[in-house]
Amino acid sequence: MKKILILAGVFAVSMAHAQQRMTPELLWKLGRVSAEAVTPDGKSVIYGVSFVNMEENGSERNLFRMPVAGGQPTQLTTSKGGESVVHIDKNGTVIYLHKGQLWQLPANGEAKQLTNVEGGLSNPRFSPNGKRILFTREVEVKKMHSTDIYPELKKSNAYVYDDLNYRHWDTWEDGKFQHVFFASYDNGKIGTATDIMPNEPFDSPQMPFGGHEDVIWSPDSKSILYVSKKKFGKEYAVSTNTELYRYDIATGKTTNFTEGNNGYDTAPAYSEDGSKLAWLSMDEDGNEADQNDLMVYDQKSGQKYNLTKDWDETINSFTWSKDGSKIWFIAASKGTQHVYEIALPKSLNKFSAKSIKQVSRGQFDVNGIAGQSGNSLVVARNDMNHASELYRLDLKSGNMTQLTSVNKNVYDKLEMGKVEPRITKASDGKDLFSWVVYPPDFDPNKKYPTLLYCQGGPQSALTQFYSYRWNLQLMAAQGYIVIAPNRRGMPGYGDEWNRQISGDWGGQPIRDYLSAFDDLAKEKYVDKDRSGAVGASYGGYSIFMLAGVHENRFKTFISHDGLFDMRSWYGTTEELFFANNELKGPYWDTKAPEAYKQFNPIEYANKWNTPILIVQGGQDFRVGIEQGLQAFQLAQLKGLKSRLLYLPDENHWVLQPQNALVWQHEFFKWLDETLKK
């Protein structure tokens, strides 16, 4: 009898494990997989795995090696802190960056430190001939802090500005800029470094998100190609015009390789034989969401070709084939993100966009390409139910084989909700695509509280993404149905669809949200008395806008770093090119754009009548703190149930693990208070 009871207990425990639901704590225990590179022989992939240490409020990242054919991974590094691959030689020796210094790890041996450079290295790259190294570091070019201007006042703390851009993203301008350096290199010994941008008040890589992709060597090791927006002050704030610059090592001369193109030029990469250079390019200055095209420069003919000018989508990233005959790129398409192939003809002027071929297909996102292995690519893949893992993608069949299973032990015990596509007719008759995420135990005969998820951007693709904060599966696991519409402004439906949001923030995109929600609300399993809307950034703006025009559809709102008053926002945001493009001008024009009246949430303050949770980051300079505070003050003075979650140390995102857990607990506590019976 005792044995039977024990077995019954084991069975009950196993069933409980099998029916575990996603929680905020469990979400933050997941390993985060990111591909680094495929080894030169194509037989192995090096990748990183990060785990959050909630107690220390940080994360630990280590490198692993795995056969591309499949098999058990080998952990390469164990040191505390994050490592990233710099170079892998033909013998399999890995050189990686750890705490700003280079380390060497033979294929069969112990790691050893190669460099001990004061201040450390950032974005290091070895020249193809192995004789030089380039890297980036911060250089003071202008004096802006009081102790630099008045050295006798050592305890002062003030900044003096005569021009824009005085702050960016989450950092005040301090007169220091990221510059590119090169030096001789010999087995860890680095010679005297040369700044190739001396006294220039410009950044390379681009701040705040640029990295090693912004700085590369030429195939002959004789020059350096780098990305920079060489504008300062107001010109910098209103422009997106980055260029590719070529610095000649022998002469010290710099030339503008993309002169004449007015938009973003980024991510230069040479084919392996050095005969061609490819990069991503936008045409329109000031439009950060312009169509991103793939450009190729042929060294032999000296001609530049736009390979995707007739392809009606925008490109996220690309990689060359080893033989230089193909380019693979990633782009959004109808609620997913996939790999596409371009086969290059011998004469590039004969290329046709009709020959672009989609390689991967399915209800998932490919979010990165690690490299080529024979007739396969190693890629990173995720969906709304699964964090990113590495897969082998067969280039001929499109079949995918999973390589890593870092989170298998979690997912094997996790009960997940289904994710389904849904097509709605928008108010103008066009098809509107949405993802609908259902609770794990969904029963169509029951009624469920429902959330409208409003995406940010505003031109960010809403695909099969997996977020560690705005996680739709986590929301569904708490008993909510979630609908996530691909409203106007999102990539994946052609350039026209993407452009329709600019100048019309509160118009058709908001009607798209309401159309998608109203269509889902017709289903008998949607409890119309328990519906809410949530979102951040433009999604937060959408919540503030909906609060004044939703006509009692929703019973609760959550807005994170949303734009509440377009006038004060224009007066405090830093990337004015974005504001000018999206609002179609400043508020003081004699004929001010509709954004400041018809599409301004503050103009509908008298109609606010719904409980609202407002989240605001204290270091968010994109959407300043005054936006969230004004909205909270309005809700309080109108007597609405409202709450302010203020995160003084966070920017436009929530990056610190413990703050993120607070965010998620407050998020669901608010929904429990306002939607749950």
N, C-alpha and C positions, 0 to 999 in steps of 0.2 A: 504493500500500500504506500509506504514511504517513497519507494522508487517511482511509483506512478505519479505521486504528487510532485516529486523533483522534476520529472520529465515534463509534466504539465506546466511547471513554473518556467522551465527553460523555453518551452514552446511559446508561452505568453510573452516572455522577454523578447524572443526573436520576432514575434509578431509586432511587438511594440516598436522594435528597431526598424522593421520593414515599413512601418507606417509613420516614421518620424517626419515632421514637417520642418521646412526651412525657418530658422529664427535669425534675428540679427547676430547673436553670438556665434551661431553655426556658420553663417555667411562669412564672418571675419576669421574663421579658422581655416578656410579654404586656401590651398596653395595656389599661387599666381604664377602661371607658366608663361615665359616669353622666350621666343627663339633668338639665338645669337647668330649662328652661322653653320653651314654645312662644310665639312672638312674638304680640302682640295681634291681628295680622291673620291669624294661623293659617297663614302661608305658610312659616315657618322654625322650626327648633328649635335652641336653644342647648344645647350639651352640653360636658362636660368629659372629657378623656382624661389619665390619669396613667400615667407610666412610671417604673419603679423604677430608680434609679441605685445599683447594688450597691456600687460603689467608695465612694460617699459615704454609703451606708447610709441612703438616704432616697428620696424620690420627687419628681417634677416634674409639676404639673398645669396644663394650659392649656385655654382655651375655644375652641370651634369653632361655626360656624354652618353649617346645611345646609338646603336646601329640603325641605319635607315631601313634596313631589311626587317627590323623588329628585334626585340630581345630585351634583356635586362639593362637598365641604366647604370652607369657608374658615376658616383659623386666625385667631382674633381676638386672642389674647394670646401673648406669648413671654417675659414676665418670669419670672425664677426664683422659684419658690414657687407656691402654689396660689391660683387665683382662683375666686370663686363669684358668681353673679348675684344682685343685690339688686333690680333693677327694669329693665323694658324698656318704653319709652314707645311711643306709637302711630306714631312716626316711625322706630322701629327702633333708637333710641339705647339702648345698654346701660350701665347703671351696675353696676359689680361691686366686690367687696371683695377687696383684695390687701394682705396683711400688715397687716391691721387698719385700712386706710384706703380711702375710696371713690375710685373712678376712673370716668371717663366716656369711653365709646367711641361716637362717632356712627356711623351706618350706613355712611357713606363719609368716613372721617377718621381722625385719630390719637388715641390715648388720652391723656388728661390726668388728673393727680391733682387731686381735688376737696378732700380734707380732709387735715389734719395734726394729728389729735387726739392729745394725749399719752396714752400707754397703749393707744391704738387702740380700735376699735369691735368689738363682737361682736353677731351676730344683728340687724343693722340692718334696719329697715323704715320706709318713708316712709308718712305718713298719706295717705289717699285724696285729700285736697285739696292735697297737696304742701307744706303749710306747716310740718309738723313731722316729726321723726324720732324713732323709739324705738330703743334699743339696750340691751345688757346689759353689766355689768362686775362685777368682784369688789369687795366692800366688807367691811372688817373690822368685825364687830359684837361679837364677844366676844374677850377676851384669854385666850389659851391657851398661848402660847409664853413661855418664861422671860424673854426680853429685853423683852417687853411688861409682864410682871408685875413684874420686877425690872430696871428700865432701867439701873441702875448695874452690872449684871453682863452687860456687852455681849458677852462671849465664851462665855456659857452657851448650851447647846442642849438644852432640856428642854421637855416638854409636861405640862400639868396638866389632868386630866380629873375631873369630878365626876359624869359621866353618860355613857350611851351617846348617840349613836353616835360613838365616838372615831376610827373609820376607816371608809372605804367604798371598795370595789372595789380601788383601788391607791394611795389617798391618805389620809394621816393628817389628821384634822380640825385646822385651824389657826385657827378663829374667823372665817374669811372665807366670805362667801356671795355667790352670783350674784344681783344685783338688776336690776330693770328701771328704765331712765331714759327720759325724753323731753325734747326741747328743740325750740326753733324751728329751722327750716332754710331757707336761701336760697342755692341754687346753691353748695353746699359750705361755706357759713358756718353753723356750729352755735352756737346761743345757750347760755345757762346751763342746765345739765341739772338735772332734778328727779328724785330717787329716789322712786319710788312705793311703796317698801317700807321706809321709814326705820326703822332700828334693829331690824328683824325678822331673827331667826336662821333664815331660811328661804331656799330657793333657787328661782329661776325664771330660766332653764330648770331642769328637774329634772336633778340630777347623778347619774351622770356622763354620761348619754347624751342628755339633752334638747338641743334646738336651737331654731331660729327658729320651728318649728311650735308651740312653747309660748307664743308671744307675738304677738298680732295687734292691729290697729286695728279699731275699729268702722267701718261704712261711712260714717258721718257725721263721722268724725275727732274725735268728741267724747269717746271713751273708749277704754281699752285693756283687752283681755281677755288674761289670762295664767294659766298652769298653775302650781300650787304645792302642796306637801304641807306645810301649816302646822302641823307638829308638831315637837317638839324632844326630844332625849334618847331615853329608852326608848320613848316614844310613837312617835317617828319610826322606830325600829328594828323595831317589831312591826306597823307599819301600811303599807298601800298606798293610803291614802285621800288621793289628790290631788283638788283641786277646781279649777273654773274661777272665777276672780275677775275682777270688772269694776271698773276704776278710772275714776272720772269726772274729766275734766280740770278742769272749772270749779270743782267743789266740793272736789276732793281726797278724796272719799269712796270707800271700797272696799266692795263687796258680794259675798257668796258666791253665785254663780249656780247652783251645783249642790248647795247645802246639802241634806242628807238622803240623798244617795247615798254609800255607804260605801267603794266601791272606786276604781280608777283612773278619772279623767276626763281625757282628753288630746286633742290635735290639733284644737282648735276652728278652724272655717273657715266664713265667711259665703258665701252665694250671691252672685253678682255684683251683683244688684239690691239686696242687703242685706235682703231680706224674711225670710230664714231663716238660722238658724245650725245647723250640724251639728258633732258631735264623737263621739269614741269613748268608750265607758263600760263599766266592769265593776261588778257589784253587790257582790261579796263582799270585805270588807276582809281583807287578809292573803293573798289568793289572787292571785298575779301572773299565773296562767294561767287565770283565770276567762274565761268566754265574753265576747269583746269585741263589744259591740253598737253599732249606729249610731243615735245620737240626733239628733232634729231639733227645734229650737224655732222656732215660727211667731211672728214679731213682731206680726202683726196680732191674732191670737187670744190670744197670751200663753201658749199651751199647748206642752208638751213631749211628744214622741212617740218611743217606742222602735220603730224600724222593723223590727228583726231579732230581736225577742224570741221569735218563733215560727220562726226560721230556725236550724237545728241545727248551725251552724258558727261560727267566730270570724273576725273581720275584722282584716286587717293595716293597711290604709290606704285612703283614699278621696279622690275629687275631684269637684267640682261640674261640671255642664255649664254652658256659657256662659249659657244662657237660664234656668238654675235649675230646669228641669223634670225633670232626671235627676241621679242620683248614681251614679258608677262606683266600685266598690271591688275590692280584691284579697283573696282568701282561698285557703287550702289546701283541696285536695279530692283524696283518694285518690292520694297520691304526686305530685301536681303543684300548681301555684299559678296561678290564673287570674283574669281580669277578669269581674266580674258587674255587672249593670245594675239599678238601681231607678228605675222611672218613677213620679214622684210625682203622686198624684191631687190635684185641687183641694182636696178636704177630706182632710187627712192622717189623720183618724180612720177613714177608709174604706180605708186601705192594708192590703193582705194580703201576707204573706211569699210566698204562692204566685205572686205576680207577679214575683219576683226571677228574672232571666234570666242564664244564663251566656253570655258573649260570646265568649271565646277558648277554644279546645280544642286539645289535642295533648300530646305527650310533652315538655313543656318547662315552665319557670316564667316567668310575668310577674312581675317584681320591682319595678316602679315605673311610674307614669303621669306623663309630662312635661306633658301638656295636650291640649286638643282642637284639632283642625283640621277644621272642617266636620263631615262625617259620619265622621270617623276620630279615633282617639286615637294619640298617639305614646307608645310604651311601651318599657321595657327588658325584654329577654328573654334567658334563658340556659338551658342544659341541662347534663347531666353531661359532655358532650363539648365545650362551647363556653362561653367567658366571655361576659359580658353585652354585647349590641349593641342598637341602637335599631331599632324596627320601626314601621311604620304599620299599625294595626289597624282594619280596616273594621268599623264598628259594626253594620252590617246583616248582612253575610255571615259575619263572623268571620275572614275571610281576612287574612293578615299578609304585608306586604312589607318586606323588610330594607332599612334605610336606611344604617346605618354598617357598615363592614367593616374595622375597625381592625386586626384580627388575621388577615385573609384570607391574607396572605403566609405566616403560620405554619401555619394549618390546611390550606392547599392542599398542604403538604408532609408533613402529619402522618398517620400511620396510626392510626386510632382503633378501639377495641373497641366491640362492640355492647352496648347497654343494654336489658335485657328485664325486663318485669314478671313476677312469679311469685306464685302464690297457694298458701298452705299452710294446712292445718287446724291451728289452735292446740290446745293441750292441753285447752281447754274447748269445742272444736268450732267455734269462730268462725273466719271467714276472716281470714287474716293476709297482708297484702300486703308484698312485698319488691321492691327493685330488685336485679338481678344484673348486674354489669359484667364483661365477658369480656376477656381479653387480645386485642390487635389481630390476632394470627394464630391465633386460637382454632381448634383442631381437636378435635372431639368424640371422636376416636379416641385422643387422648393424655390423660395425667393431669396435673393442675395443682395446685400449692399453692393453698389457699383461705383467704380472710380473712373473718371475721365482723366487720362494722363496727357499732359500738355508738354511737348518737347521744346527744348531750348534751341539756341542757334542764332537767329531763327532758321538759318539754312543748313542745319545739321540733319543728316539722314537718320530716319527712325527705322532701323533694320532689326535683325535678330541679336541685338546688343545684350551684353551681360554686365551690369553695373554692380559695384559693391555698396552703392547707396541707393540710387533710384532703381532698385531691383524689382521688376514687375512680378517675378515669381514669388519673391518674399511677400509682396502685397497680397497676391492671390492666396498664399499659404495662410494668411490671417483671416481668410474667409471672404475676400472681396473678388468680384469680377472686375477686371481691368480692361478698358478699351483704349488703345493707343493709335490714333489716326495719323496717317501720312498726309497732313494738310498741305496747303500751298506753301511753297518755299523749301520743300525737302527734295534733295537729290534722288534720282532713281526713276523720274518720270519725264525727263527731258528738260532742256534749258528754260523753255517758256514757263513751265510749271514752277521751276525753281525761282525764277525772277518775279513771279506774280506777287510775292509778299512785300517786296520793297516799295515803300510809300503807302502800303495798304495793311499795316499791321493789325488794325482793329476791324478790318473789313471782311473780305472773303475768307481769310484763315480762321477767324472766329466763327464765321458761319459754317465753315467746314467742321469745326469741333462740334458745334451744336447739331449739325446734320447727322454726324456719325453717332453721337450719343442718343439722339432722338430715335434713330433707326434701331439701335440695340435695345432701347427702352421699350420697344414694342413687344419684346420677348416676355413671356409670362414669368420667367425666372428672375427678371430684374425687378427689384423692389424700388419703385419710384419714390417712395418716401424716405429712402436711405441711399441717396446718391451724393457724391462729392466730386470735386475737381482738384487736381494737384499739379504742380509744375515749378520749374526753376528757370531763371534768366528770362528769355522770351517766354518760356512757359510760365514763369512767375508774373510777367506782364499780362499774359493771357488770363491768369486767375484774377488779377486786379480788374481787368477789362470785363471778364465774365461777371464779376461781382455786381457790376452796374447794369448788365444787359441780359442776364440769364433768365429773367422772368420766372423766378421761383423754381427752376428745375432742380437746383442743388441745395442740399441741406448743410453743406460744410465746404470750406476751401482751405488749401494749404499753398502758400506762395513763398518761394525761396529766392532771395536776391532778385526780386522782380522790379520792373520799372513802373513807378506809380505816377510820376508827374514828368512829362516829357520835356518841359521847360527846364526845371531844375536838374534833370538828368543830363541834358545837353550842356548845362553849365558846369558840370563836375566830372563827366566821363573823360577818358584820356585819348582813346583812339577815335578822333573826330572824323576820320575818313568813314568809319562805320556809321556814325550818327548822321553824317551828311548824305550818305548813300541810302540809308534805310528810312530816314525821315524826310528826305528830299529838301534839306536846307535848314538854316537856323530859325529860331523862333522870332527874331526881330525883323524879319523881312516884312515889307509892307503887305505882301500877300503870303502870309505864313502858311506852310503846308497843313493839310488836314490832320497830320499827326499831332498837332498841338491843340486841336479842338475836338474834332469828331472822333479821333482815335487815341485820346488821352484819358486814361482811367480816372484821373482826379476830377474830370469834368462830370463824372457820373456819381460823385460822392453822395449826392442826395438820395440815390437809389440803393445804397448799400443796406442790406437787411439780413445778412447771413453770417453765422459764426465763421471766424477765420483765424488760422495760425499763420504768423508771419515770421520767417527766418531771415536773419541778416548777418552777413560776415563783416567784421570790423575792418578787415584789410582788403575789402573788395573795392578797387578803384574803377572797375568797369561799370559797376552799378553801385554808386556810392551809398553810404550808410543812411543818408537823408531819405532815400526812397522807402526803405522799410520802416523807418521811424515815423515818417509822415502817414503812411498807411495804418500803422498801429494806433497812432494818435487819433486818426479819424474814427477807427472802429471803436476805440474806447469812449470817445466823446459822444458817439451815437448810441452808446449803451449796448453794443453788440458783444456777445461772448467772444472774446479774442485773447490771444496770447502772443507774446514776442519771445522768440528764441534767438538770443543775441550771442554770436560766436566771435569774441573780440580778436582772436588769434587766427581766424580763417579768412581766406580770400573768397573768390567767386565759387570755390568748391569747399568741401570739408575733407581735409587731408589727414588730420591726426586721428588715429584709430579710436581713442577714447571719446573724442568729440563726435566722431561718426556714430558711435554707439548711443551717445546722448541724443543725437539727432534722430536716430531711428526709434528710440524709445519714446521720445516726445511726439514723433510723427504718428505712431500707432496709438499712443495714449490719447491723442487728440481725436483720432478717428473713432476710438472706442467711446469717448465721451459724447461724440456728436452724431454717430451713425449706428452704433450697435444698440440693439434693443436690450 
